[in-house]
Amino acid sequence: MDSPFVVRKDNESEALNEEQRQALLVRFIREDNQLMGILEGLRALDLPDWRLVSGALYQTVWNRVTGRPQGHGIKDYDVAYFDPSDRSWDAEDAVIKQVDEALPAWKGRIEVRNQARVHLWYREKFGGAYPELTGTDESLENYMCTTHAVAVRLEADDTLSVAAPFGLADIFALTIRPCHKLESNRTHYAKKARRMSRLWPELKILHWETGEPVRPELLD
């Protein structure tokens, strides 16, 4: 089914309010058999405080509103859960294997992370501190940009619950707006923004410092 909302200029996103944007996000997910298959598989596993997060969601919206095919540009599917009872790598690895076994068609394309242990390894990998979290949804506030901060879960009653601390306006407006909570994100912002703009040339990229629109090749 074609999207009723195709972005052609920046201010068209204003035609939707947040409730309508959330309804469209849910509709786009439900109409995507691949996403629904993953969500159903994850629900059956019943991981603690789990969510499907970030790229596969906002990129699905981008594909729908720009008329691109299903799965365009989606490299992987990020799964977050929160289990403070065991913060060891071995426990997380066991969950990774559990997800691979439950969703064999997606093995190697689903990345699973226990949000209760991110603060233990983040500094070594990214060079900055990371706060100790109290739940999966809290992790969204630490993402690199507002567009990344979206997550869904298929609930027991078949509803799709949505978490988006910065709202969905930037997703539907095809805008990459930096979040400044973690300074370590700055290092990777330009690289990721340039990659996304190659796949979706309609994107409006905002400069990390000034917040002004900038051409991807001029990002530093």
Disulfide bonds with the S-S distance in Angstrom:
none
